[in-house]
């Protein structure tokens, strides 16, 4: 996992900020350089397709627990769609 992507997850989707769906995350991300946005997009694509990345790894980064890999994958796909496609609202983790 790329260090910049890991830091993005830790800083923006951790226990404190992961539940703040105030609409700023997408606009903040898109205000950075295209290369950084592409790096974050690629990071999401990699963890979504990585069978070894699961709730334990995500919890180490964010302190947020997911009940199972399927719930985590659904959340990550929803977050990807919010950040890079047309999904209007930022998804919230469980809890």
Secondary structure by P-SEA (a helix, b strand, c coil): ccaaaaaaaaaccccccccccccaaaaaaaaccaaaaaaaaaaaaaaaacccccaaaaaaacccccccaaaaaaaaaaaaaaacccccbbbbccc
